[in-house]
Amino acid sequence: MNPTPKSSRAAASLAALHPTRRTTLAAIGTALAAPWVAARASTAIAGGRPVTLVVSYPAGGGADLMARILAPRLSEALGQSVVVENKPGASGQLAAAAVARATPDGTSLLLDASSFAVNPSLYPKLPYDSNTAFVPLAVLATFPNVLVCHPGFEAKSVQDVIAKAKAQPDAVAYASSGNGSAQHLAGALFEERTGVKLSHIPYRGGGPAMNDVMGGQVPLFFANVASSLGHIQAGKLRPLAVTSTLRARSLPNVPTMAEVGVKDFEVLEWNPLLAPAALPADTRKLLVAAIRKALADPEVLGRIRALGGDAFADATQASAGKFIQAQQAQWAKVIRERKIVAG
């Protein structure tokens, strides 16, 4: 038998070593990856379980739109799934109560509307304490309203409305989506700031109210810019003034209330994002950072602005809680002084 050539013996030796090398390299790779995997797991919310945005209003509304704009980018920022769950009812109380009772691990968050600041004064008893049951994470965006009228209404400006209302108290009517609604409160604040008396016509929902304004049954309505913009552009509604301190991007030729002589009048619709009060500080920090990153995304900003709104003015979200408290104080005063009740 011929002896095995040296080259063959060397190849056999190398081949014999390959399994060991592969095992060793795999072990080294696992050891190197372990800290990264552990670090990622430690920074995930509740170990990477899905985060649910519990929306206080039905699908298709303003709060729902904000949730669906935010969710994909928030998911990317967190590195885990973010889902939207609509839980409408009782002016946001059902969703708020559910989140207040949820495990405070960051997986159940409340995405509400400006009614969150109104409800404590409007309802004698809530199934939670707005001031102690939640920790604010952010105010996502603010949206102005716009005072609109039927195109055939004789008043051509806000000052014309004021003059007509002063000459004939209760002769000028405005529609709302119900007692205690954002539109009702806007009308009550307008009365307070201008010293006039309007006739309030409550409807069951903003859609029917706007339809009757377009039909000429009621002359005035404090409409959401996003929902009324198409009707304004089509000539079915005539805008008189926006309720923000700055003109709306989508209605650059429409003056603010301050510009037409109504001082200290600001009515905004806005969307807070809140967690159960016992949320750990490190989890809150992770969520706020992810929300900030999501809101800074150009696509998110573009979609908010297309709806007539703006991202919350404080990108750090440090003042979100103070903003919510200020809104609660403002509407508590209006509700108390104007003796507004839900219904």
C-alpha positions as CSV (number, residue, x, y, z in Angstrom):
1,M,0.0,0.0,0.0
2,N,1.3,3.3,-1.0
3,P,1.8,5.8,1.9
4,T,-0.6,8.7,2.0
5,P,0.9,11.8,0.4
6,K,1.8,14.7,2.7
7,S,-0.6,17.0,1.0
8,S,-3.5,14.5,1.5
9,R,-2.5,14.1,5.2
10,A,-2.6,17.8,5.6
11,A,-6.0,18.1,4.0
12,A,-7.3,15.4,6.2
13,S,-6.0,17.2,9.2
14,L,-7.7,20.4,8.2
15,A,-10.9,18.6,7.5
16,A,-10.8,17.1,10.9
17,L,-10.5,20.5,12.4
18,H,-13.4,22.1,10.5
19,P,-16.2,20.9,12.8
20,T,-14.4,22.2,15.8
21,R,-13.7,25.5,14.2
22,R,-17.3,25.8,13.2
23,T,-18.5,25.1,16.7
24,T,-16.0,27.5,18.2
25,L,-17.0,30.3,15.8
26,A,-20.6,29.7,16.4
27,A,-20.0,29.9,20.2
28,I,-18.0,33.1,19.8
29,G,-20.8,34.6,17.6
30,T,-23.5,33.7,20.1
31,A,-21.4,35.2,22.9
32,L,-20.9,38.4,21.0
33,A,-24.6,38.6,20.0
34,A,-25.9,37.8,23.5
35,P,-25.3,41.3,25.0
36,W,-26.9,42.9,22.0
37,V,-30.0,40.7,22.2
38,A,-30.2,41.2,26.0
39,A,-29.8,45.0,25.6
40,R,-32.6,45.1,22.9
41,A,-34.9,42.9,25.1
42,S,-34.2,45.2,28.1
43,T,-35.2,48.3,26.1
44,A,-38.4,46.8,24.7
45,I,-41.8,47.7,26.3
46,A,-43.0,44.7,28.4
47,G,-40.5,42.4,26.8
48,G,-41.6,43.3,23.2
49,R,-45.4,42.6,23.6
50,P,-47.7,44.6,21.3
51,V,-48.5,48.2,22.4
52,T,-52.1,49.1,22.0
53,L,-53.4,52.6,21.3
54,V,-56.9,52.6,22.8
55,V,-58.8,55.3,20.9
56,S,-61.7,57.0,22.7
57,Y,-63.7,57.7,19.5
58,P,-65.0,55.6,16.5
59,A,-63.0,54.8,13.4
60,G,-62.8,57.6,10.9
61,G,-62.8,60.4,13.5
62,G,-60.0,62.8,14.3
63,A,-58.6,60.8,17.2
64,D,-58.7,57.6,15.1
65,L,-56.9,59.3,12.2
66,M,-54.1,60.5,14.5
67,A,-53.7,57.0,15.9
68,R,-53.4,55.4,12.5
69,I,-51.0,58.1,11.3
70,L,-48.8,57.6,14.4
71,A,-48.9,53.8,14.9
72,P,-46.6,52.7,12.1
73,R,-43.8,55.2,12.9
74,L,-44.2,54.5,16.6
75,S,-43.8,50.8,15.9
76,E,-40.6,51.5,14.0
77,A,-39.2,53.7,16.8
78,L,-40.0,51.1,19.5
79,G,-39.0,48.1,17.4
80,Q,-42.2,46.3,18.3
81,S,-45.8,46.0,17.2
82,V,-48.2,48.9,17.8
83,V,-51.9,48.3,17.2
84,V,-55.0,50.6,17.3
85,E,-58.2,49.6,19.2
86,N,-61.3,51.8,19.0
87,K,-63.3,51.9,22.2
88,P,-65.8,54.7,21.7
89,G,-68.6,55.8,24.1
90,A,-69.6,58.2,26.8
91,S,-67.5,61.1,25.4
92,G,-64.3,59.1,25.8
93,Q,-65.0,57.8,29.3
94,L,-65.1,54.1,28.3
95,A,-61.6,54.1,26.7
96,A,-60.2,56.2,29.6
97,A,-61.6,53.9,32.2
98,A,-60.2,50.8,30.5
99,V,-56.7,52.3,30.3
100,A,-56.9,53.6,33.9
101,R,-57.5,50.0,35.0
102,A,-54.9,48.4,32.7
103,T,-51.6,47.0,33.8
104,P,-49.1,50.0,33.9
105,D,-46.4,48.3,31.7
106,G,-46.7,50.6,28.7
107,T,-48.7,48.2,26.5
108,S,-52.1,50.0,27.0
109,L,-52.1,53.7,26.1
110,L,-55.0,56.1,25.8
111,L,-55.2,58.3,22.7
112,D,-58.0,60.8,23.4
113,A,-59.3,64.1,22.2
114,S,-59.8,67.5,23.8
115,S,-62.9,66.2,25.6
116,F,-60.4,64.7,28.1
117,A,-60.0,68.2,29.6
118,V,-63.7,69.0,29.5
119,N,-65.2,65.8,31.0
120,P,-64.0,66.5,34.6
121,S,-66.1,69.7,34.7
122,L,-69.0,68.5,32.5
123,Y,-69.8,65.2,34.3
124,P,-70.4,65.2,38.1
125,K,-68.8,61.7,38.4
126,L,-66.3,59.9,36.2
127,P,-65.1,56.3,36.6
128,Y,-61.6,57.6,37.1
129,D,-59.8,60.7,38.4
130,S,-58.4,62.5,35.3
131,N,-55.6,64.1,37.4
132,T,-54.3,61.0,39.2
133,A,-55.2,58.0,37.1
134,F,-52.9,58.9,34.2
135,V,-49.4,60.1,33.3
136,P,-49.3,62.3,30.2
137,L,-46.8,61.1,27.5
138,A,-47.5,63.7,24.8
139,V,-49.9,66.0,23.1
140,L,-49.6,64.8,19.6
141,A,-51.2,67.6,17.6
142,T,-53.4,70.6,17.8
143,F,-56.2,71.6,15.3
144,P,-58.0,74.9,15.1
145,N,-61.7,75.2,14.5
146,V,-63.2,77.7,12.0
147,L,-66.4,79.6,12.4
148,V,-68.4,78.9,9.2
149,C,-71.8,80.0,8.0
150,H,-74.2,79.2,5.3
151,P,-73.1,81.1,2.1
152,G,-76.4,83.0,2.0
153,F,-76.2,84.2,5.6
154,E,-76.4,88.0,5.6
155,A,-73.5,88.5,8.0
156,K,-70.3,88.8,5.9
157,S,-67.8,89.0,8.8
158,V,-67.5,88.2,12.5
159,Q,-68.2,91.8,13.4
160,D,-71.4,91.6,11.4
161,V,-72.4,88.5,13.5
162,I,-71.7,90.4,16.7
163,A,-73.6,93.5,15.6
164,K,-76.6,91.4,14.5
165,A,-76.6,89.4,17.8
166,K,-76.4,92.5,19.9
167,A,-79.3,94.1,18.0
168,Q,-81.4,90.9,18.3
169,P,-80.3,88.7,21.2
170,D,-81.0,85.0,20.6
171,A,-81.9,85.7,16.9
172,V,-78.5,84.4,15.7
173,A,-78.2,80.6,16.1
174,Y,-75.3,78.2,16.0
175,A,-75.3,74.4,15.7
176,S,-73.2,72.0,17.7
177,S,-72.8,68.2,17.9
178,G,-74.5,68.2,21.3
179,N,-74.6,69.9,24.8
180,G,-71.1,70.1,26.2
181,S,-69.4,69.4,22.8
182,A,-66.4,71.2,21.5
183,Q,-68.7,73.3,19.2
184,H,-71.0,74.2,22.1
185,L,-68.1,75.3,24.3
186,A,-66.6,77.3,21.4
187,G,-70.0,79.1,21.1
188,A,-70.2,79.7,24.8
189,L,-66.7,81.2,24.9
190,F,-67.6,83.4,21.9
191,E,-70.6,84.7,23.8
192,E,-68.4,85.5,26.8
193,R,-65.7,87.2,24.9
194,T,-68.0,89.3,22.7
195,G,-70.9,90.0,25.2
196,V,-73.6,88.6,22.8
197,K,-76.3,86.1,23.3
198,L,-76.6,83.4,20.6
199,S,-79.2,80.6,20.3
200,H,-77.6,77.2,20.7
201,I,-79.0,74.3,18.6
202,P,-77.6,71.0,19.7
203,Y,-77.5,68.0,17.3
204,R,-76.6,64.3,17.8
205,G,-73.3,64.5,16.1
206,G,-71.2,67.0,14.1
207,G,-72.2,65.6,10.7
208,P,-75.9,66.3,11.0
209,A,-75.1,69.8,12.5
210,M,-72.9,70.7,9.5
211,N,-75.4,69.3,7.0
212,D,-78.1,71.7,8.4
213,V,-75.7,74.6,8.3
214,M,-75.0,73.8,4.6
215,G,-78.8,73.5,4.1
216,G,-79.5,76.9,5.6
217,Q,-81.5,75.6,8.6
218,V,-78.9,77.1,11.1
219,P,-76.6,79.9,10.1
220,L,-73.4,79.3,12.1
221,F,-71.1,76.4,13.2
222,F,-67.7,76.1,14.9
223,A,-66.4,73.4,12.6
224,N,-63.2,71.4,12.6
225,V,-61.0,72.6,9.9
226,A,-60.2,69.1,8.6
227,S,-63.9,68.0,8.3
228,S,-65.1,71.4,6.8
229,L,-62.2,72.2,4.4
230,G,-63.7,70.3,1.4
231,H,-67.1,72.0,1.9
232,I,-65.4,75.4,2.2
233,Q,-63.5,74.8,-1.0
234,A,-66.6,73.7,-2.7
235,G,-68.5,76.9,-1.7
236,K,-71.0,75.1,0.5
237,L,-69.7,76.9,3.7
238,R,-68.2,80.4,4.1
239,P,-65.4,80.8,6.6
240,L,-65.4,83.8,8.9
241,A,-62.5,83.2,11.2
242,V,-60.3,80.5,12.6
243,T,-60.1,79.9,16.4
244,S,-56.3,79.6,16.7
245,T,-53.8,82.4,17.4
246,L,-52.2,81.9,14.0
247,R,-53.9,81.5,10.6
248,A,-54.4,77.9,9.5
249,R,-52.1,76.7,6.8
250,S,-55.0,75.2,4.9
251,L,-57.0,78.5,5.1
252,P,-54.3,81.2,4.7
253,N,-56.8,83.9,3.7
254,V,-59.1,83.4,6.7
255,P,-58.3,85.7,9.6
256,T,-58.0,84.7,13.2
257,M,-60.5,85.7,15.9
258,A,-57.9,88.2,17.2
259,E,-57.5,89.8,13.8
260,V,-61.2,90.4,13.6
261,G,-61.4,92.0,17.1
262,V,-62.3,89.0,19.4
263,K,-59.5,89.0,22.0
264,D,-58.4,86.1,24.1
265,F,-60.3,83.6,22.1
266,E,-58.5,80.3,21.3
267,V,-60.3,77.0,20.8
268,L,-58.2,74.0,19.7
269,E,-58.9,70.4,19.3
270,W,-56.0,68.2,20.3
271,N,-55.0,64.7,20.9
272,P,-53.3,63.6,24.2
273,L,-51.5,60.3,24.6
274,L,-51.6,59.0,28.2
275,A,-50.6,55.9,30.2
276,P,-51.8,54.5,33.5
277,A,-50.4,56.5,36.4
278,A,-48.1,53.8,37.9
279,L,-46.1,53.5,34.7
280,P,-42.4,53.0,35.6
281,A,-40.2,56.1,34.9
282,D,-37.8,54.2,32.5
283,T,-40.8,52.9,30.4
284,R,-42.2,56.4,30.3
285,K,-38.8,57.7,29.0
286,L,-38.7,55.0,26.3
287,L,-42.3,55.8,25.1
288,V,-41.8,59.6,25.1
289,A,-38.6,59.3,23.1
290,A,-40.3,57.0,20.6
291,I,-43.3,59.3,20.3
292,R,-41.0,62.3,19.7
293,K,-39.2,60.4,16.9
294,A,-42.5,59.3,15.3
295,L,-43.8,62.9,15.3
296,A,-40.6,64.2,13.7
297,D,-41.1,61.9,10.7
298,P,-41.8,64.1,7.6
299,E,-44.6,61.9,6.4
300,V,-46.4,62.1,9.8
301,L,-45.9,65.9,9.9
302,G,-47.2,66.2,6.3
303,R,-50.3,64.2,7.1
304,I,-51.1,66.2,10.2
305,R,-50.7,69.5,8.3
306,A,-52.9,68.1,5.5
307,L,-55.6,67.8,8.1
308,G,-55.2,71.4,9.0
309,G,-53.2,70.8,12.2
310,D,-49.7,71.2,13.6
311,A,-47.6,68.9,15.8
312,F,-47.6,70.0,19.4
313,A,-45.4,73.1,19.7
314,D,-43.1,71.6,22.4
315,A,-41.2,68.8,20.6
316,T,-39.7,67.7,23.9
317,Q,-43.2,67.1,25.3
318,A,-42.0,68.5,28.6
319,S,-45.0,70.8,28.8
320,A,-47.7,68.4,27.7
321,G,-49.0,67.9,31.3
322,K,-49.1,71.7,31.9
323,F,-51.0,72.2,28.6
324,I,-53.6,69.6,29.6
325,Q,-54.0,71.2,33.0
326,A,-54.4,74.7,31.4
327,Q,-57.1,73.4,29.1
328,Q,-58.9,71.8,32.1
329,A,-58.9,75.1,33.9
330,Q,-60.1,77.1,30.9
331,W,-63.1,74.9,30.2
332,A,-63.9,74.4,33.8
333,K,-64.4,78.2,34.1
334,V,-66.5,78.4,30.9
335,I,-68.7,75.4,32.0
336,R,-69.2,76.8,35.5
337,E,-70.0,80.4,34.4
338,R,-72.2,79.4,31.5
339,K,-73.9,76.7,33.5
340,I,-73.4,74.1,30.8
341,V,-74.5,70.5,31.4
342,A,-74.0,67.3,29.4
343,G,-77.0,65.9,27.6
